[in-house]
């Protein structure tokens, strides 16, 4: 077990026991992903944020029933998927288009997409592993820039200054990374767009 896995295992145990610092760790790790997933279907940032908050409140309340670290994202996405479906079916989502017909078709499509998403714990854990491996296989400079952009949330200008390259070079590396990852992970493309990219 590597040091990060050992740390997460200890943090998960503490989380199950009601440690709020451990909960904060998983909140920081998954909140933006859950919010982004919600936004794909609710089309309103406030609604997406509120739903993500609700998911984490429910996670905290049900923490003793979570059996593994991989169960945390599975629990969060399953809860959020269910809530999104409920809101769409009860027409509690923002209209994406001016046309009522197009809005109705969009809702039907969103329901169909949500119903096809499988959120099995093992599949999500496997997906994270596949993504990490694919990122590690990117060309060195592309990988470094992509990590700074996607995981350290740095702006392109900030990355360019840190690495002594042009803004266009940063943009080119990010585009290259996304192109490579989407080609390698095409079978998981929708989930990756929602949860990771």
C-alpha positions in Angstrom: 0.0 0.0 0.0 1.5 3.4 -1.0 1.6 6.3 1.3 -1.5 8.0 -0.3 -3.6 4.8 -0.1 -2.5 4.4 3.6 -3.5 8.0 4.3 -6.9 7.6 2.6 -7.5 4.3 4.5 -6.9 6.0 7.8 -8.9 9.0 6.8 -11.8 6.8 5.8 -11.8 5.0 9.1 -11.8 8.4 10.9 -14.7 9.5 8.7 -16.7 6.5 9.6 -16.1 7.3 13.3 -17.5 10.8 12.9 -14.3 12.8 12.5 -15.2 16.1 10.8 -11.6 16.7 9.5 -11.8 13.4 7.7 -15.2 14.4 6.3 -13.7 17.7 5.1 -11.0 15.8 3.2 -13.6 13.8 1.2 -15.7 16.9 0.8 -12.8 18.8 -0.8 -12.0 15.8 -3.0 -15.5 15.3 -4.4 -17.6 18.4 -4.0 -16.8 20.1 -7.2 -17.2 16.8 -9.1 -20.7 16.3 -7.7 -21.6 19.9 -8.4 -20.3 19.6 -12.0 -22.3 16.4 -12.5 -25.5 18.1 -11.2 -24.9 21.1 -13.4 -24.9 18.8 -16.5 -28.6 18.2 -15.9 -30.0 21.1 -13.8 -28.5 24.0 -15.9 -28.4 26.3 -12.9 -25.2 26.7 -10.7 -27.1 27.5 -7.5 -29.3 24.4 -7.9 -26.2 22.3 -8.6 -24.4 23.7 -5.6 -27.4 23.1 -3.3 -27.8 19.6 -4.5 -24.1 18.8 -4.0 -24.4 20.2 -0.4 -27.5 18.0 0.1 -25.6 15.0 -1.1 -22.8 15.5 1.4 -25.2 16.1 4.3 -26.8 12.8 3.5 -23.4 11.1 3.2 -22.5 12.3 6.7 -25.8 11.0 8.0 -25.3 7.6 6.4 -21.5 7.3 6.8 -21.7 4.2 9.0 -23.2 2.3 6.2 -20.4 3.1 3.7 -18.2 0.0 3.5 -15.2 1.2 1.6 -13.4 4.3 0.3 -14.8 3.6 -3.2 -18.3 3.6 -1.7 -18.1 7.3 -1.1 -18.2 8.5 -4.7 -20.6 5.7 -5.6 -22.9 6.9 -2.8 -22.6 10.6 -3.8 -23.2 10.0 -7.5 -26.1 7.6 -6.9 -27.8 10.1 -4.6 -27.2 13.0 -7.0 -28.4 10.9 -10.0 -31.7 10.1 -8.2 -32.3 13.7 -7.2 -31.6 15.0 -10.7 -34.0 12.5 -12.2 -36.6 13.5 -9.6 -36.2 17.2 -10.4 -36.3 16.6 -14.2 -39.5 14.5 -13.9 -41.2 17.1 -11.8 -40.0 19.9 -14.1 -38.0 21.6 -11.3 -35.0 22.3 -13.5 -34.2 25.5 -15.4 -35.2 25.7 -19.1 -32.2 25.4 -21.4 -34.0 26.7 -24.5 -36.7 29.2 -25.3 -38.7 26.6 -27.1 -40.9 24.4 -24.8 -40.7 21.6 -27.3 -36.8 21.6 -27.2 -36.9 21.9 -23.4 -39.1 18.8 -23.2 -36.8 16.9 -25.6 -33.8 17.9 -23.6 -35.4 16.6 -20.4 -36.2 13.3 -22.1 -32.6 13.0 -23.3 -31.3 13.8 -19.8 -33.5 11.2 -18.2 -32.3 8.6 -20.7 -28.7 9.5 -20.1 -29.1 9.4 -16.3 -30.8 6.0 -16.5 -28.0 4.5 -18.5 -25.2 5.7 -16.1 -24.1 2.9 -13.9 -22.5 4.1 -10.7 -21.2 0.8 -9.3 -18.4 1.3 -6.7 -16.0 -1.0 -8.5 -16.5 0.6 -11.8 -15.9 4.1 -10.4 -12.8 2.9 -8.6 -11.6 1.2 -11.8 -12.3 4.3 -13.8 -10.2 6.5 -11.4 -7.4 4.0 -11.7 -7.6 4.0 -15.5 -7.6 7.8 -15.7 -4.6 8.1 -13.4 -2.7 5.6 -15.5 -3.6 7.4 -18.7 -2.5 10.8 -17.2 0.8 9.2 -16.1 1.4 8.1 -19.6 1.1 11.6 -21.1 4.2 13.3 -22.5 6.1 14.8 -19.5 5.5 18.5 -20.1 1.9 17.9 -21.2 1.3 15.8 -18.1 2.8 18.5 -15.8 0.7 21.3 -17.4 -2.5 19.2 -17.3 -2.1 18.4 -13.7 -1.5 22.0 -12.8 -4.6 23.0 -14.8 -7.0 20.3 -13.7 -5.9 19.2 -10.3 -4.2 22.3 -8.9 -6.8 24.6 -10.5 -4.2 27.0 -11.8 -5.0 29.6 -14.5 -3.2 29.3 -17.8 -1.3 32.5 -17.3 -0.1 31.3 -13.9 1.1 28.0 -15.4 2.8 29.9 -18.3 4.7 32.0 -15.8 5.7 29.1 -13.5 7.0 27.0 -16.4 8.5 29.8 -18.5 6.4 29.0 -21.6 3.9 31.1 -23.6 0.2 31.2 -22.9 -0.5 29.5 -26.3 1.9 26.7 -25.4 -0.1 26.0 -22.2 -3.4 26.0 -24.1 -1.9 23.7 -26.7 -0.6 21.2 -24.1 -4.0 21.2 -22.3 -5.8 20.6 -25.6 -3.3 17.8 -26.5 -3.9 16.1 -23.1 -7.6 16.2 -23.5 -7.4 14.8 -27.0 -5.2 11.9 -25.9 -7.3 11.1 -22.8 -10.6 11.2 -24.7 -9.1 8.9 -27.4 -7.8 6.4 -24.8 -10.9 6.6 -22.6 -13.6 6.7 -25.2 -15.7 4.0 -23.6 -16.0 6.1 -20.4 -16.2 9.4 -22.2 -19.5 10.7 -20.8 -18.6 9.9 -17.2 -15.1 11.4 -17.6 -16.6 14.7 -19.0 -19.0 14.8 -16.1 -16.8 13.8 -13.2 -13.1 14.3 -14.1 -12.5 16.8 -17.0 
